[in-house]
């Protein structure tokens, strides 16, 4: 017996296609930005706040200031994909790297210095987001390619 797609399958496959396209697009843009951020200029900044935040899911909350061409900036962006975790010690590891009052290397966008990261580049989250998008997109594509499409109305016989 050959598997078939019916009219009832189409809304779900269309929705999965839209979700897949959205995740792939967002993941691709974030991955591109992460790659570009590795080449941003750097300056020294000062860590002004450093703590583990959250109660059910934890995340490192780091704030820092830096000066570019006489203009002071402040930010709380560690990377372009911040995370939350149930494991408090993972967030604590990041906090331990950025103690209040310490000097931190700040990577900033030269055309928009208010956009900055302490840890530029690609991380696992970028790849997972892109991978989930590709998988979500692949399911309906392969369904249409490999399954027989039966769009006739089924009779009640």
C-alpha positions as CSV (number, residue, x, y, z in Angstrom):
1,X,0.0,0.0,0.0
2,X,1.4,3.3,-1.1
3,X,1.2,6.3,1.3
4,X,-0.8,9.2,0.0
5,X,-1.4,12.9,0.7
6,X,-5.0,14.0,1.0
7,X,-6.6,17.4,1.1
8,X,-6.6,17.1,4.9
9,X,-2.8,16.9,4.9
10,X,-2.3,20.1,2.9
11,X,-3.0,22.8,5.7
12,X,-0.4,21.1,8.0
13,X,2.1,20.8,5.2
14,X,1.6,24.5,4.2
15,X,2.0,25.6,7.8
16,X,5.1,23.5,8.2
17,X,6.5,25.0,5.0
18,X,5.9,28.5,6.4
19,X,7.5,27.7,9.7
20,X,10.5,26.0,7.9
21,X,11.0,29.1,5.7
22,X,10.8,31.4,8.7
23,X,13.2,29.5,10.8
24,X,15.6,29.0,7.9
25,X,15.5,32.7,7.1
26,X,16.0,33.9,10.7
27,X,18.7,31.2,11.3
28,X,20.5,32.2,8.1
29,X,20.4,35.9,8.9
30,X,21.6,35.3,12.5
31,X,24.3,33.0,11.2
32,X,25.5,35.7,8.7
33,X,25.5,38.4,11.4
34,X,27.4,36.1,13.8
35,X,30.1,35.5,11.1
36,X,30.3,39.2,10.4
37,X,30.6,40.1,14.1
38,X,33.9,38.2,14.3
39,X,35.5,40.8,12.1
40,X,34.1,43.9,14.0
41,X,36.7,46.2,15.6
42,X,37.4,45.8,19.2
43,X,37.8,48.1,22.2
44,X,38.1,47.7,25.9
45,X,35.0,48.0,28.0
46,X,34.2,47.9,31.7
47,X,31.8,45.3,33.2
48,X,29.2,47.2,35.2
49,X,26.9,44.3,36.2
50,X,27.4,40.6,36.3
51,X,24.9,38.1,37.7
52,X,22.9,35.0,37.0
53,X,19.3,36.0,36.4
54,X,16.1,34.0,36.1
55,X,14.4,31.5,38.4
56,X,13.2,28.5,36.4
57,X,15.5,29.1,33.5
58,X,18.8,30.9,34.1
59,X,20.8,33.2,32.0
60,X,23.9,35.4,32.4
61,X,23.0,39.0,32.8
62,X,26.1,41.1,32.0
63,X,26.2,44.8,31.4
64,X,29.2,46.8,30.2
65,X,30.2,50.2,29.0
66,X,32.7,51.3,26.4
67,X,33.7,54.5,24.6
68,X,34.0,55.0,20.8
69,X,35.3,58.3,19.5
70,X,34.4,60.1,22.7
71,X,30.9,58.7,22.8
72,X,29.9,56.4,25.8
73,X,27.9,53.3,25.1
74,X,26.4,50.6,27.3
75,X,25.1,47.2,26.4
76,X,23.9,43.9,27.8
77,X,24.5,41.8,24.7
78,X,26.9,38.9,25.2
79,X,26.4,37.5,21.7
80,X,23.7,37.8,19.0
81,X,22.0,34.7,20.4
82,X,21.7,34.7,24.1
83,X,20.4,31.6,25.9
84,X,18.5,30.4,28.9
85,X,19.2,27.1,30.7
86,X,17.8,25.0,33.5
87,X,21.4,24.4,34.6
88,X,22.4,27.4,36.7
89,X,26.1,26.5,36.6
90,X,26.2,27.0,32.8
91,X,25.0,30.6,33.3
92,X,27.4,31.0,36.2
93,X,30.4,30.0,34.0
94,X,29.7,33.0,31.8
95,X,29.2,35.3,34.7
96,X,32.5,34.2,36.2
97,X,34.3,35.4,33.0
98,X,32.9,38.9,33.4
99,X,33.3,40.2,37.0
100,X,32.1,43.7,37.9
101,X,34.8,46.2,37.4
102,X,36.9,44.0,35.1
103,X,38.0,45.0,31.6
104,X,36.3,43.1,28.8
105,X,37.0,43.0,25.1
106,X,34.0,44.5,23.3
107,X,33.4,43.8,19.6
108,X,31.3,46.6,18.1
109,X,29.7,47.4,14.8
110,X,31.7,50.2,13.2
111,X,28.7,51.7,11.4
112,X,26.5,51.3,14.6
113,X,28.7,51.2,17.7
114,X,25.6,50.7,19.9
115,X,25.5,47.2,18.6
116,X,28.2,45.2,20.4
117,X,29.0,41.8,21.7
118,X,31.4,40.4,24.3
119,X,31.4,37.0,22.5
120,X,31.0,37.4,18.7
121,X,30.9,34.6,16.2
122,X,28.9,31.4,15.7
123,X,27.6,29.3,18.6
124,X,25.5,26.1,18.7
125,X,22.3,28.0,18.8
126,X,22.8,29.5,15.4
127,X,23.4,26.1,13.8
128,X,20.4,24.5,15.7
129,X,18.0,27.2,14.6
130,X,19.1,26.8,10.9
131,X,19.0,23.0,11.2
132,X,15.4,23.0,12.7
133,X,14.3,25.3,9.8
134,X,15.8,23.1,7.2
135,X,14.2,20.0,8.7
136,X,10.8,21.7,9.0
137,X,11.1,22.7,5.4
138,X,12.3,19.3,4.2
139,X,9.3,17.4,5.6
140,X,6.7,18.9,3.3
141,X,9.1,19.1,0.3
142,X,9.9,15.4,0.6
143,X,6.2,14.6,1.2
144,X,5.3,16.2,-2.0
145,X,8.2,14.5,-3.9
146,X,7.9,11.0,-2.6
147,X,4.3,10.5,-1.6
148,X,1.4,10.0,-4.0
149,X,-0.9,13.0,-3.9
150,X,-4.6,12.2,-3.8
151,X,-6.6,15.4,-4.0
152,X,-9.9,14.0,-5.1
153,X,-12.7,14.2,-2.6
154,X,-13.2,10.8,-1.0
155,X,-16.6,9.4,-1.3
156,X,-18.4,7.9,1.7
157,X,-18.6,4.5,0.0
